């Protein structure tokens, strides 16, 4: 009996060893089985836009496939037209890291160097339906400020809040570029008839601070400029307007409008006309 038991145990051990060896061989064979990845079918210099005929499928054992390897027909379609940032030799595996960074063409690419995009709600002034990206506007702000305090008159009724305050209007910024109207920044006009709305403007950082403060403490209005007009008026020609200066400002504007040049469109032509004051005025 001991001999029979020993023979049986020996057979079992032999079968177990053979089963283990087969599993090891199967795992090794699986690791050596190739998986298709994208490789270069020819030498491709850097800066070249990839085309289908430049690429081929290459079977590579799984354990030798780099993490950045490109696999699958869907990913092949994504890399067509992309440029290489390095030279690749024939047969070399093409990696995602070998490609130049894709230009996404997002909104940030529209912002001029040294400026920022800042969105504000322009409640007054030119209608939003008349604006489109790349227009230029001037921005006006209206604020309520406290009047200078004066000693109370004996026997006079207490002044109301409105009597103690005044509305002040001032030009804040000139020649500001509109980057977007609402969410539209492709150069297409927004829907007709839209009133006011949010504008995204191209500003320096201090200008953005100014408009943020103005928006929190007052109301903003936009004035649309003629196409191509980039001139700015001197600050001393742009008065700070309050009720007590209103008559003076109106008089100055009347004098300024007595002689001016206006443009009148006649068919396809634009004619400039000088407006002169009437005789005796």
KATAZI-V958427 format. One record per pair of residues at least 4 apart in sequence whose ideal C-beta (glycine too) atoms are under 6 Angstrom apart, sorted by the first residue. I is the first residue (numbers start at 0). J is the second residue. D is the distance in Angstrom with one decimal. If there is no record, write none. Layout:
# KATAZI-V958427
I/J/D ; I/J/D
This chain:
# KATAZI-V958427
30/60/6.0 ; 30/61/6.0 ; 30/62/5.1 ; 31/60/5.1 ; 33/58/2.7 ; 33/59/5.8 ; 34/61/5.6 ; 35/56/4.2 ; 35/58/5.8 ; 36/57/5.8 ; 36/59/5.4 ; 36/64/6.0 ; 36/68/4.5 ; 36/70/5.3 ; 36/92/5.7 ; 37/54/5.6 ; 37/69/4.2 ; 37/93/4.7 ; 38/55/5.6 ; 38/57/3.8 ; 38/90/5.9 ; 38/92/5.2 ; 39/43/5.4 ; 39/87/4.7 ; 39/89/5.6 ; 39/91/5.2 ; 40/53/5.8 ; 40/54/5.8 ; 40/55/4.0 ; 41/53/6.0 ; 41/89/5.1 ; 42/88/5.4 ; 42/89/5.3 ; 43/47/5.2 ; 43/53/5.6 ; 43/83/6.0 ; 43/87/4.7 ; 44/86/5.4 ; 45/83/5.0 ; 45/84/5.8 ; 45/85/5.2 ; 45/86/5.2 ; 46/82/5.7 ; 47/83/5.5 ; 48/80/5.5 ; 48/82/5.5 ; 49/53/5.8 ; 49/78/5.6 ; 49/79/5.7 ; 49/81/5.7 ; 59/63/5.4 ; 59/64/5.1 ; 64/68/5.0 ; 67/94/3.8 ; 67/95/4.7 ; 67/96/4.8 ; 68/92/5.6 ; 69/74/5.1 ; 69/93/5.6 ; 81/98/4.8 ; 82/99/4.5 ; 83/97/5.7 ; 84/99/4.6 ; 85/97/5.4 ; 87/91/4.9 ; 93/97/5.8 ; 106/184/5.7 ; 109/178/5.7 ; 110/114/5.9 ; 110/116/5.3 ; 111/201/5.8 ; 114/201/4.8 ; 114/203/5.8 ; 115/202/5.8 ; 115/204/5.9 ; 115/207/5.6 ; 116/178/5.6 ; 116/199/5.3 ; 117/200/5.6 ; 117/202/5.0 ; 117/207/4.2 ; 118/197/5.4 ; 118/199/4.5 ; 119/210/5.4 ; 119/214/5.7 ; 120/197/5.2 ; 121/195/5.9 ; 121/198/5.4 ; 121/219/5.4 ; 121/221/4.3 ; 122/195/5.4 ; 122/218/5.5 ; 123/220/3.8 ; 124/220/3.6 ; 124/221/4.1 ; 124/222/5.5 ; 125/129/5.6 ; 125/221/5.4 ; 125/223/4.3 ; 126/194/5.8 ; 127/193/4.4 ; 127/195/5.2 ; 127/196/4.0 ; 128/191/5.1 ; 128/192/5.1 ; 128/193/4.4 ; 130/134/5.3 ; 130/180/5.2 ; 131/188/4.4 ; 132/177/5.9 ; 132/179/5.8 ; 132/184/5.3 ; 132/186/5.4 ; 134/177/4.6 ; 135/174/5.5 ; 135/176/5.8 ; 135/224/4.4 ; 136/175/5.5 ; 136/221/4.5 ; 136/222/6.0 ; 136/223/5.5 ; 137/173/4.9 ; 137/222/4.4 ; 138/171/4.9 ; 138/172/4.6 ; 138/219/6.0 ; 138/221/6.0 ; 139/170/5.5 ; 139/220/4.5 ; 140/169/5.9 ; 140/171/4.8 ; 140/213/4.5 ; 140/217/5.1 ; 140/219/5.7 ; 141/168/4.8 ; 141/217/5.4 ; 141/218/5.0 ; 142/167/5.2 ; 142/216/5.9 ; 142/217/3.8 ; 143/164/5.4 ; 143/166/5.6 ; 144/165/5.9 ; 144/167/5.2 ; 145/164/5.5 ; 146/163/5.7 ; 146/165/5.2 ; 158/162/4.2 ; 158/163/5.1 ; 165/241/5.1 ; 165/242/5.6 ; 167/241/4.9 ; 168/240/4.4 ; 169/239/5.0 ; 170/237/4.4 ; 171/213/5.9 ; 172/206/5.9 ; 173/231/4.3 ; 174/229/5.5 ; 174/231/5.5 ; 175/200/5.2 ; 176/201/4.3 ; 177/198/5.6 ; 178/184/6.0 ; 178/199/4.7 ; 178/201/5.2 ; 179/184/3.8 ; 179/199/3.9 ; 180/189/4.7 ; 181/189/5.8 ; 181/196/5.9 ; 183/189/5.2 ; 189/193/5.6 ; 202/206/3.9 ; 202/207/4.6 ; 210/214/6.0 ; 213/217/5.5 ; 214/219/6.0 ; 224/228/4.6 ; 232/236/4.8 ; 232/237/5.8 ; 238/248/5.6 ; 240/244/6.0 ; 240/248/5.6 ; 244/248/5.5 ; 257/276/4.1 ; 258/275/5.9 ; 259/274/5.4 ; 260/271/5.5 ; 260/273/5.4 ; 261/272/5.5 ; 261/274/6.0 ; 262/269/5.2 ; 262/271/5.5 ; 263/270/5.2 ; 263/272/5.6 ; 264/269/5.1 ; 265/270/5.7 ; 276/280/5.1
